[in-house]
């Protein structure tokens, strides 16, 4: 039986360049980006999904798929680091104690990402010390798999808008080539 994996969608930012919080964005067909990220994580092997909200959290909560856990990052304006820390911590009484061996992190502003990239990153057996990340045409991207043993030291390392990038420089991740798959480019502007 595969080890339990927690999917984590970071969707707390204000989306300044987008003109609105990205947690409120939808595809041209009307599918919320939150649903796209949620479905990619579940379809790629995660047992459950946690969504981190911040800007317009009350409005965005209505777009979160049923069954997903919601965590609101109180200090979301300080950057992605705060959102990732909130997602790794969970909420009081959350299901974080279920024994997840790793978390698979993605961003809400990757609406083209599908479950194939997640499945590729999670394909090999996962252990608590694993670090893996999708790479698109040589550039690191998402999803990023972070084994449980890294959660506490990563939280201690998070600050500002840096996210896990600095941690991954000193704790190299295994690169998983996803160049042939969609999802490598984030959407920062309405066009």
ChimeraX commands (.cxc) that place a marker at each C-alpha (Angstrom):
marker #1 position 0.00,0.00,0.00 radius 0.5
marker #1 position 1.46,3.43,-0.92 radius 0.5
marker #1 position 2.40,5.85,1.82 radius 0.5
marker #1 position -0.20,8.57,2.52 radius 0.5
marker #1 position 0.54,11.85,0.78 radius 0.5
marker #1 position -0.97,15.23,1.63 radius 0.5
marker #1 position -1.63,17.56,-1.30 radius 0.5
marker #1 position -1.14,21.25,-0.55 radius 0.5
marker #1 position -2.45,24.12,-2.69 radius 0.5
marker #1 position -0.96,27.53,-1.94 radius 0.5
marker #1 position -3.66,30.09,-2.80 radius 0.5
marker #1 position -3.28,32.90,-0.26 radius 0.5
marker #1 position -1.79,35.76,-2.29 radius 0.5
marker #1 position -3.52,38.98,-3.30 radius 0.5
marker #1 position -2.69,38.51,-7.01 radius 0.5
marker #1 position -1.66,42.12,-7.44 radius 0.5
marker #1 position -0.52,41.69,-11.06 radius 0.5
marker #1 position -3.61,39.59,-11.79 radius 0.5
marker #1 position -5.88,42.31,-10.41 radius 0.5
marker #1 position -7.56,39.96,-7.93 radius 0.5
marker #1 position -6.64,37.04,-5.69 radius 0.5
marker #1 position -5.75,34.03,-7.83 radius 0.5
marker #1 position -7.87,31.83,-5.57 radius 0.5
marker #1 position -10.87,33.52,-7.24 radius 0.5
marker #1 position -9.74,32.84,-10.82 radius 0.5
marker #1 position -11.42,30.39,-13.18 radius 0.5
marker #1 position -10.60,28.82,-16.52 radius 0.5
marker #1 position -12.37,30.19,-19.64 radius 0.5
marker #1 position -14.86,27.34,-19.12 radius 0.5
marker #1 position -15.61,28.56,-15.58 radius 0.5
marker #1 position -13.70,25.91,-13.62 radius 0.5
marker #1 position -12.10,27.43,-10.51 radius 0.5
marker #1 position -8.32,27.21,-10.49 radius 0.5
marker #1 position -8.68,25.79,-6.96 radius 0.5
marker #1 position -10.57,22.81,-8.40 radius 0.5
marker #1 position -7.90,22.27,-11.08 radius 0.5
marker #1 position -5.13,22.16,-8.46 radius 0.5
marker #1 position -7.18,19.98,-6.11 radius 0.5
marker #1 position -8.02,17.48,-8.85 radius 0.5
marker #1 position -4.42,17.33,-10.09 radius 0.5
marker #1 position -3.19,16.47,-6.58 radius 0.5
marker #1 position -5.85,13.84,-5.91 radius 0.5
marker #1 position -5.53,12.33,-9.38 radius 0.5
marker #1 position -1.74,12.23,-9.04 radius 0.5
marker #1 position -1.73,10.16,-5.88 radius 0.5
marker #1 position -2.45,12.38,-2.88 radius 0.5
marker #1 position -4.85,10.93,-0.32 radius 0.5
marker #1 position -6.30,14.33,0.59 radius 0.5
marker #1 position -5.83,18.03,-0.10 radius 0.5
marker #1 position -5.30,21.08,2.10 radius 0.5
marker #1 position -5.86,24.55,0.60 radius 0.5
marker #1 position -4.16,27.61,2.08 radius 0.5
marker #1 position -6.18,30.80,1.68 radius 0.5
marker #1 position -5.44,34.39,2.67 radius 0.5
marker #1 position -6.60,37.32,0.52 radius 0.5
marker #1 position -10.39,37.22,0.05 radius 0.5
marker #1 position -10.47,34.02,2.11 radius 0.5
marker #1 position -14.22,34.18,2.78 radius 0.5
marker #1 position -15.03,34.56,-0.91 radius 0.5
marker #1 position -12.44,31.96,-1.98 radius 0.5
marker #1 position -13.68,29.40,0.56 radius 0.5
marker #1 position -16.84,29.01,-1.55 radius 0.5
marker #1 position -14.65,27.85,-4.48 radius 0.5
marker #1 position -12.79,25.14,-2.51 radius 0.5
marker #1 position -13.87,21.64,-3.54 radius 0.5
marker #1 position -15.87,19.66,-0.97 radius 0.5
marker #1 position -13.69,17.47,1.21 radius 0.5
marker #1 position -10.62,19.68,1.00 radius 0.5
marker #1 position -9.31,21.08,4.26 radius 0.5
marker #1 position -9.01,24.87,4.39 radius 0.5
marker #1 position -6.33,26.71,6.34 radius 0.5
marker #1 position -6.23,30.51,6.41 radius 0.5
marker #1 position -2.73,31.93,6.70 radius 0.5
marker #1 position -3.13,34.90,9.05 radius 0.5
marker #1 position 0.13,36.51,7.94 radius 0.5
marker #1 position -0.35,35.81,4.21 radius 0.5
marker #1 position 0.62,39.40,3.20 radius 0.5
marker #1 position 4.22,38.68,4.20 radius 0.5
marker #1 position 4.58,36.26,1.27 radius 0.5
marker #1 position 4.57,32.67,0.09 radius 0.5
marker #1 position 6.76,31.58,3.01 radius 0.5
marker #1 position 3.93,32.35,5.45 radius 0.5
marker #1 position 1.44,30.46,3.30 radius 0.5
marker #1 position 3.66,27.39,3.04 radius 0.5
marker #1 position 4.32,27.45,6.80 radius 0.5
marker #1 position 0.57,27.61,7.48 radius 0.5
marker #1 position -0.03,24.73,5.09 radius 0.5
marker #1 position 2.62,22.55,6.70 radius 0.5
marker #1 position 1.26,23.30,10.16 radius 0.5
marker #1 position -2.40,22.87,9.33 radius 0.5
marker #1 position -5.13,24.11,11.62 radius 0.5
marker #1 position -6.01,23.19,15.19 radius 0.5
marker #1 position -7.79,19.87,15.08 radius 0.5
marker #1 position -6.80,19.34,11.45 radius 0.5
marker #1 position -6.07,15.96,9.99 radius 0.5
marker #1 position -2.32,16.65,9.96 radius 0.5
marker #1 position -1.70,13.88,12.46 radius 0.5
marker #1 position -2.80,11.15,10.05 radius 0.5
marker #1 position 0.76,10.07,9.44 radius 0.5
marker #1 position 1.34,11.63,6.04 radius 0.5
marker #1 position 4.80,10.65,4.89 radius 0.5
marker #1 position 5.12,13.66,2.58 radius 0.5
marker #1 position 3.37,16.72,1.24 radius 0.5
marker #1 position 3.02,17.51,-2.46 radius 0.5
marker #1 position 2.91,21.27,-2.94 radius 0.5
marker #1 position 1.52,23.19,-5.89 radius 0.5
marker #1 position 0.39,26.74,-6.58 radius 0.5
marker #1 position -3.11,27.84,-7.50 radius 0.5
marker #1 position -1.78,29.85,-10.45 radius 0.5
marker #1 position -0.80,26.77,-12.45 radius 0.5
marker #1 position -4.21,25.97,-13.98 radius 0.5
marker #1 position -2.65,23.91,-16.79 radius 0.5
marker #1 position -0.97,21.51,-14.34 radius 0.5
marker #1 position -2.66,18.15,-14.39 radius 0.5
marker #1 position -2.37,14.90,-12.50 radius 0.5
marker #1 position 0.33,13.50,-14.81 radius 0.5
marker #1 position 3.03,15.78,-13.38 radius 0.5
marker #1 position 1.92,14.98,-9.83 radius 0.5
marker #1 position 1.90,11.26,-10.62 radius 0.5
marker #1 position 5.38,11.49,-12.11 radius 0.5
marker #1 position 6.77,13.24,-9.00 radius 0.5
marker #1 position 5.10,10.69,-6.70 radius 0.5
marker #1 position 5.74,7.58,-8.86 radius 0.5
marker #1 position 8.74,6.17,-6.98 radius 0.5
marker #1 position 8.20,4.95,-3.42 radius 0.5
marker #1 position 8.08,7.95,-1.07 radius 0.5
marker #1 position 9.88,8.18,2.25 radius 0.5
marker #1 position 9.93,10.88,4.95 radius 0.5
marker #1 position 13.38,12.13,3.87 radius 0.5
marker #1 position 12.50,12.57,0.18 radius 0.5
marker #1 position 12.64,15.88,-1.66 radius 0.5
marker #1 position 11.51,15.95,-5.30 radius 0.5
marker #1 position 10.42,18.62,-7.72 radius 0.5
marker #1 position 9.05,18.82,-11.22 radius 0.5
marker #1 position 11.40,20.40,-13.75 radius 0.5
marker #1 position 10.16,21.95,-17.00 radius 0.5
marker #1 position 12.79,22.51,-19.71 radius 0.5
marker #1 position 15.50,22.59,-17.04 radius 0.5
marker #1 position 13.67,25.10,-14.80 radius 0.5
marker #1 position 12.45,23.95,-11.38 radius 0.5
marker #1 position 8.71,24.15,-10.88 radius 0.5
marker #1 position 5.76,22.49,-9.18 radius 0.5
marker #1 position 4.70,20.13,-7.83 radius 0.5
marker #1 position 7.33,19.80,-5.10 radius 0.5
marker #1 position 7.32,16.75,-2.84 radius 0.5
marker #1 position 8.61,17.35,0.70 radius 0.5
marker #1 position 9.08,14.36,3.01 radius 0.5
marker #1 position 7.86,14.73,6.60 radius 0.5
marker #1 position 11.39,14.86,8.05 radius 0.5
marker #1 position 11.86,18.19,6.23 radius 0.5
marker #1 position 8.67,19.88,7.46 radius 0.5
marker #1 position 9.98,21.35,10.72 radius 0.5
marker #1 position 13.35,22.54,9.37 radius 0.5
marker #1 position 11.64,23.94,6.28 radius 0.5
marker #1 position 9.13,25.88,8.45 radius 0.5
marker #1 position 12.08,27.34,10.38 radius 0.5
marker #1 position 13.62,28.45,7.08 radius 0.5
marker #1 position 10.53,30.13,5.60 radius 0.5
marker #1 position 10.28,33.91,5.43 radius 0.5
marker #1 position 8.95,36.51,3.04 radius 0.5
marker #1 position 8.07,35.51,-0.49 radius 0.5
marker #1 position 10.89,32.98,-0.89 radius 0.5
marker #1 position 8.90,29.82,-0.21 radius 0.5
marker #1 position 11.01,26.65,-0.23 radius 0.5
marker #1 position 13.53,27.83,-2.84 radius 0.5
marker #1 position 16.34,28.64,-0.39 radius 0.5
marker #1 position 15.81,25.38,1.51 radius 0.5
marker #1 position 16.02,23.41,-1.73 radius 0.5
marker #1 position 19.35,25.08,-2.54 radius 0.5
marker #1 position 20.90,23.62,0.62 radius 0.5
marker #1 position 18.88,20.38,0.60 radius 0.5
marker #1 position 18.89,19.35,-3.05 radius 0.5
marker #1 position 15.76,17.77,-4.43 radius 0.5
marker #1 position 15.61,15.04,-7.00 radius 0.5
marker #1 position 14.59,16.63,-10.28 radius 0.5
marker #1 position 11.73,14.90,-12.10 radius 0.5
marker #1 position 11.55,15.91,-15.75 radius 0.5
marker #1 position 8.06,17.04,-16.74 radius 0.5
marker #1 position 9.03,19.05,-19.82 radius 0.5
marker #1 position 6.59,17.10,-22.00 radius 0.5
marker #1 position 3.64,17.92,-19.71 radius 0.5
marker #1 position 1.56,21.08,-19.31 radius 0.5
marker #1 position 1.76,23.16,-16.16 radius 0.5
marker #1 position 5.24,24.61,-16.06 radius 0.5
marker #1 position 4.25,28.24,-16.39 radius 0.5
marker #1 position 2.40,30.23,-13.75 radius 0.5
marker #1 position -0.24,32.80,-14.61 radius 0.5
marker #1 position 0.52,36.19,-13.08 radius 0.5
marker #1 position -1.51,38.50,-15.31 radius 0.5
marker #1 position -5.03,38.37,-16.80 radius 0.5
marker #1 position -3.70,37.84,-20.34 radius 0.5
marker link #1:1,2 radius 0.2
marker link #1:2,3 radius 0.2
marker link #1:3,4 radius 0.2
marker link #1:4,5 radius 0.2
marker link #1:5,6 radius 0.2
marker link #1:6,7 radius 0.2
marker link #1:7,8 radius 0.2
marker link #1:8,9 radius 0.2
marker link #1:9,10 radius 0.2
marker link #1:10,11 radius 0.2
marker link #1:11,12 radius 0.2
marker link #1:12,13 radius 0.2
marker link #1:13,14 radius 0.2
marker link #1:14,15 radius 0.2
marker link #1:15,16 radius 0.2
marker link #1:16,17 radius 0.2
marker link #1:17,18 radius 0.2
marker link #1:18,19 radius 0.2
marker link #1:19,20 radius 0.2
marker link #1:20,21 radius 0.2
marker link #1:21,22 radius 0.2
marker link #1:22,23 radius 0.2
marker link #1:23,24 radius 0.2
marker link #1:24,25 radius 0.2
marker link #1:25,26 radius 0.2
marker link #1:26,27 radius 0.2
marker link #1:27,28 radius 0.2
marker link #1:28,29 radius 0.2
marker link #1:29,30 radius 0.2
marker link #1:30,31 radius 0.2
marker link #1:31,32 radius 0.2
marker link #1:32,33 radius 0.2
marker link #1:33,34 radius 0.2
marker link #1:34,35 radius 0.2
marker link #1:35,36 radius 0.2
marker link #1:36,37 radius 0.2
marker link #1:37,38 radius 0.2
marker link #1:38,39 radius 0.2
marker link #1:39,40 radius 0.2
marker link #1:40,41 radius 0.2
marker link #1:41,42 radius 0.2
marker link #1:42,43 radius 0.2
marker link #1:43,44 radius 0.2
marker link #1:44,45 radius 0.2
marker link #1:45,46 radius 0.2
marker link #1:46,47 radius 0.2
marker link #1:47,48 radius 0.2
marker link #1:48,49 radius 0.2
marker link #1:49,50 radius 0.2
marker link #1:50,51 radius 0.2
marker link #1:51,52 radius 0.2
marker link #1:52,53 radius 0.2
marker link #1:53,54 radius 0.2
marker link #1:54,55 radius 0.2
marker link #1:55,56 radius 0.2
marker link #1:56,57 radius 0.2
marker link #1:57,58 radius 0.2
marker link #1:58,59 radius 0.2
marker link #1:59,60 radius 0.2
marker link #1:60,61 radius 0.2
marker link #1:61,62 radius 0.2
marker link #1:62,63 radius 0.2
marker link #1:63,64 radius 0.2
marker link #1:64,65 radius 0.2
marker link #1:65,66 radius 0.2
marker link #1:66,67 radius 0.2
marker link #1:67,68 radius 0.2
marker link #1:68,69 radius 0.2
marker link #1:69,70 radius 0.2
marker link #1:70,71 radius 0.2
marker link #1:71,72 radius 0.2
marker link #1:72,73 radius 0.2
marker link #1:73,74 radius 0.2
marker link #1:74,75 radius 0.2
marker link #1:75,76 radius 0.2
marker link #1:76,77 radius 0.2
marker link #1:77,78 radius 0.2
marker link #1:78,79 radius 0.2
marker link #1:79,80 radius 0.2
marker link #1:80,81 radius 0.2
marker link #1:81,82 radius 0.2
marker link #1:82,83 radius 0.2
marker link #1:83,84 radius 0.2
marker link #1:84,85 radius 0.2
marker link #1:85,86 radius 0.2
marker link #1:86,87 radius 0.2
marker link #1:87,88 radius 0.2
marker link #1:88,89 radius 0.2
marker link #1:89,90 radius 0.2
marker link #1:90,91 radius 0.2
marker link #1:91,92 radius 0.2
marker link #1:92,93 radius 0.2
marker link #1:93,94 radius 0.2
marker link #1:94,95 radius 0.2
marker link #1:95,96 radius 0.2
marker link #1:96,97 radius 0.2
marker link #1:97,98 radius 0.2
marker link #1:98,99 radius 0.2
marker link #1:99,100 radius 0.2
marker link #1:100,101 radius 0.2
marker link #1:101,102 radius 0.2
marker link #1:102,103 radius 0.2
marker link #1:103,104 radius 0.2
marker link #1:104,105 radius 0.2
marker link #1:105,106 radius 0.2
marker link #1:106,107 radius 0.2
marker link #1:107,108 radius 0.2
marker link #1:108,109 radius 0.2
marker link #1:109,110 radius 0.2
marker link #1:110,111 radius 0.2
marker link #1:111,112 radius 0.2
marker link #1:112,113 radius 0.2
marker link #1:113,114 radius 0.2
marker link #1:114,115 radius 0.2
marker link #1:115,116 radius 0.2
marker link #1:116,117 radius 0.2
marker link #1:117,118 radius 0.2
marker link #1:118,119 radius 0.2
marker link #1:119,120 radius 0.2
marker link #1:120,121 radius 0.2
marker link #1:121,122 radius 0.2
marker link #1:122,123 radius 0.2
marker link #1:123,124 radius 0.2
marker link #1:124,125 radius 0.2
marker link #1:125,126 radius 0.2
marker link #1:126,127 radius 0.2
marker link #1:127,128 radius 0.2
marker link #1:128,129 radius 0.2
marker link #1:129,130 radius 0.2
marker link #1:130,131 radius 0.2
marker link #1:131,132 radius 0.2
marker link #1:132,133 radius 0.2
marker link #1:133,134 radius 0.2
marker link #1:134,135 radius 0.2
marker link #1:135,136 radius 0.2
marker link #1:136,137 radius 0.2
marker link #1:137,138 radius 0.2
marker link #1:138,139 radius 0.2
marker link #1:139,140 radius 0.2
marker link #1:140,141 radius 0.2
marker link #1:141,142 radius 0.2
marker link #1:142,143 radius 0.2
marker link #1:143,144 radius 0.2
marker link #1:144,145 radius 0.2
marker link #1:145,146 radius 0.2
marker link #1:146,147 radius 0.2
marker link #1:147,148 radius 0.2
marker link #1:148,149 radius 0.2
marker link #1:149,150 radius 0.2
marker link #1:150,151 radius 0.2
marker link #1:151,152 radius 0.2
marker link #1:152,153 radius 0.2
marker link #1:153,154 radius 0.2
marker link #1:154,155 radius 0.2
marker link #1:155,156 radius 0.2
marker link #1:156,157 radius 0.2
marker link #1:157,158 radius 0.2
marker link #1:158,159 radius 0.2
marker link #1:159,160 radius 0.2
marker link #1:160,161 radius 0.2
marker link #1:161,162 radius 0.2
marker link #1:162,163 radius 0.2
marker link #1:163,164 radius 0.2
marker link #1:164,165 radius 0.2
marker link #1:165,166 radius 0.2
marker link #1:166,167 radius 0.2
marker link #1:167,168 radius 0.2
marker link #1:168,169 radius 0.2
marker link #1:169,170 radius 0.2
marker link #1:170,171 radius 0.2
marker link #1:171,172 radius 0.2
marker link #1:172,173 radius 0.2
marker link #1:173,174 radius 0.2
marker link #1:174,175 radius 0.2
marker link #1:175,176 radius 0.2
marker link #1:176,177 radius 0.2
marker link #1:177,178 radius 0.2
marker link #1:178,179 radius 0.2
marker link #1:179,180 radius 0.2
marker link #1:180,181 radius 0.2
marker link #1:181,182 radius 0.2
marker link #1:182,183 radius 0.2
marker link #1:183,184 radius 0.2
marker link #1:184,185 radius 0.2
marker link #1:185,186 radius 0.2
marker link #1:186,187 radius 0.2
marker link #1:187,188 radius 0.2
marker link #1:188,189 radius 0.2
marker link #1:189,190 radius 0.2
marker link #1:190,191 radius 0.2
view
